[in-house]
Amino acid sequence: MQFNTKQMREEALLAKGQYHFTVLQAREKVSSNGNEMFIFKLRLDNGHKKFQFTTTLVVMPSMFWRLEHFAAATGLTQKVDSGNLMAQDCDGKEGYLELDHRVNKETGELEAYVKDFLKPELPPEHVDFIDDDIPAFN
């Protein structure tokens, strides 16, 4: 059987874009460098198909913004602000993320990765209206 390996890999690659995600499982681990990290098994939904995807968040100063963005996307900001986020707090949480592509440094292959977690924005009909007009004094 003959096939084009590069084409097969590229067609299996998730497209760039924004996806709704659900955390199926979160685990805590310590990296080989001694940094604490979260490993998330996610279900991504693009409206047509659902995919499973794994991503990692390392808890270290230069990457802390990613954990803060994950917390904002999933409603866990208070847990992160208190410095007390646990893996079980993340299970079942939902939000949106942006998926992008990069070349894997070890294999040279194109791969999908989570570029960022997106803070939810309320649709205009859900924003509370505040009447801040000053009445005319006649």
C-alpha positions in Angstrom: 0.0 0.0 0.0 1.3 3.4 -0.8 0.3 6.7 0.8 1.6 10.2 1.4 2.8 10.4 5.0 3.0 14.2 5.1 -0.5 14.5 3.7 -1.9 12.0 6.2 -0.4 13.9 9.1 -1.5 17.3 7.9 -5.1 16.1 7.3 -5.2 14.7 10.9 -4.0 18.1 12.3 -6.6 20.1 14.0 -7.3 23.4 12.2 -6.2 26.7 13.6 -9.0 28.6 15.3 -11.1 29.0 18.4 -12.6 26.0 20.1 -15.0 25.4 23.0 -13.3 23.1 25.5 -14.2 20.9 28.4 -11.6 19.6 30.9 -12.1 15.8 30.9 -9.3 15.2 33.3 -6.7 17.3 35.1 -3.5 16.0 36.8 -0.8 17.6 38.7 2.8 16.6 38.1 6.3 17.9 38.6 8.4 18.5 35.5 12.0 17.2 35.0 13.1 20.8 35.9 11.3 20.6 39.2 8.4 22.9 38.2 4.9 22.1 39.2 2.5 21.7 36.2 -1.0 20.7 35.2 -1.7 18.3 32.5 -5.2 18.7 31.0 -7.0 16.2 28.8 -9.5 18.3 26.9 -12.5 17.7 24.7 -12.5 20.3 21.9 -15.7 21.1 20.0 -15.7 23.1 16.8 -19.4 22.8 16.2 -19.0 19.9 13.7 -16.7 17.4 15.5 -15.4 16.7 18.9 -11.7 15.9 19.5 -9.6 15.0 22.5 -6.5 17.0 23.0 -3.9 17.2 25.8 -2.1 20.4 26.9 0.2 21.3 29.8 0.4 24.4 31.9 3.7 24.9 33.8 3.5 26.9 37.0 6.5 29.2 36.8 6.9 33.0 36.6 7.5 33.3 32.9 4.5 31.1 32.0 2.2 32.2 34.8 0.1 34.3 32.4 -1.2 31.1 30.8 -2.5 29.7 34.1 -4.2 33.1 34.8 -5.8 33.0 31.3 -7.0 29.4 31.9 -8.5 30.5 35.2 -10.2 33.5 33.6 -11.6 31.3 30.9 -13.0 28.7 33.3 -14.1 30.8 36.3 -11.2 29.8 38.5 -9.6 33.2 39.0 -10.2 33.2 42.8 -8.5 29.8 43.2 -5.4 31.0 41.2 -5.3 34.4 43.1 -5.3 32.5 46.4 -2.5 30.2 45.2 -4.6 27.2 45.8 -5.7 25.6 42.5 -5.9 21.8 42.6 -6.4 19.5 39.6 -9.8 18.4 40.8 -11.0 22.0 40.7 -10.4 21.9 36.9 -12.3 18.7 36.1 -15.5 19.5 34.1 -14.7 23.2 33.6 -15.5 24.7 30.2 -14.2 27.7 28.2 -12.7 28.7 24.9 -9.2 28.5 23.6 -7.2 29.4 20.6 -5.5 26.6 18.7 -2.4 27.3 16.5 0.3 25.4 14.7 4.1 25.1 15.3 6.9 22.9 14.3 7.9 20.3 16.9 11.6 21.0 17.7 12.4 17.3 18.2 10.5 15.7 15.3 10.3 18.6 12.8 6.6 17.8 12.3 3.8 20.4 12.3 1.6 20.1 15.4 -1.3 21.8 17.0 -1.0 23.6 20.4 -3.0 25.8 22.7 -1.9 29.3 21.9 -4.1 30.9 24.6 -7.1 30.4 26.7 -9.8 33.1 26.0 -11.6 35.1 28.6 -15.3 34.8 28.1 -17.0 38.0 26.9 -20.7 38.5 27.7 -23.0 39.0 24.8 -24.5 42.5 24.7 -27.9 41.2 25.9 -26.4 39.9 29.1 -24.6 43.1 30.1 -26.3 45.0 32.9 -27.4 48.5 31.7 -26.4 51.3 34.0 -28.2 54.6 33.4 -25.4 57.1 34.0 -27.1 60.1 32.3 -27.4 63.1 34.6 -30.9 64.4 34.6 -31.5 68.0 33.4 -32.3 70.5 36.2 -34.7 73.1 34.9 
